[in-house]
Amino acid sequence: MGDSAKSSPLALVATDVPPRTKPSNYPEPFFSRMLKREKRQLGDQFGLKNFGVNLTRLFPGGESALLHRHTKQDEFIYILEGRPTLVTDEGEVELEPGMCAGFPAAGRAHQLVNRTAADVVYIEIGDRTAGDEGSYPVDDLQAKMTASGKWIFTHKDGTPYD
């Protein structure tokens, strides 16, 4: 067993994990759209490397992400509280607690939006496959993951954001 596994907790209360300090990796003008989203990186607390697990809260008017799809990453969500709208490039559906949805790599573009007056809370799980890219059908943005796992964002024509 590695040192990180020995120093990880056996269990914890998810809401005791502090929210991520930086609300988004997106450049402006997209960064500010994520200010009504709060993520608690649960999987990182246990030293998970192959996939991420977040407890995410969307405040009224919040978005989970821009409408996007990944080339290699699979994603899964499970709704705990509230009634978010699942927006895809094929239509919309209102979700409720107990519902879940999955997004295979290169599948539907997707995002959750909170169009209600109450918070939405859900678990999101995504793998961390190397070489992943993200595409954004309605925004002038594209993303590539570096070998170190960092996302690099550019305009669709390849020019960098300032």
Salt bridges, closest charged atoms under 4 A:
GLU38 OE1 - ARG40 NH2 3.31
ASP44 OD1 - ARG128 NH2 2.79
GLU63 OE1 - ARG33 NH2 2.80
GLU75 OE1 - HIS68 NE2 3.18
GLU75 OE1 - HIS70 NE2 3.57
GLU75 OE1 - HIS110 NE2 2.58
ASP89 OD2 - ARG69 NH2 2.28
GLU90 OE1 - ARG108 NE 2.77
GLU92 OE1 - ARG115 NH1 2.71
GLU94 OE2 - ARG83 NH1 3.98
GLU96 OE1 - ARG83 NH1 2.93
ASP119 OD2 - ARG57 NH1 3.03
GLU124 OE2 - LYS39 NZ 2.21
ASP132 OD2 - HIS70 ND1 2.68
ASP139 OD1 - ARG33 NH1 3.35
ASP140 OD2 - HIS155 ND1 2.69
